[in-house]
Amino acid sequence: MRELVILLITAVVIVYLIFRISKRGISKKYERKSSTQGRPKSAWNSLDEGIDPTQ
């Protein structure tokens, strides 16, 4: 019975942590913001976006 209680508490803590991390949006802080909005694209900016500037 004691093992079941420990397992339940551990599962609740893990689910809570996963929920908190997903709500925070960790991946958003690593995304780049486009600094070229409204400006013509240079060759370097095209490369950043995966566009071949030689075409």
Residue pairs with C-beta under 8 A, 6 or more apart in sequence:
32 48
36 42
36 45
41 49
41 51
43 53
46 52
46 53
47 53
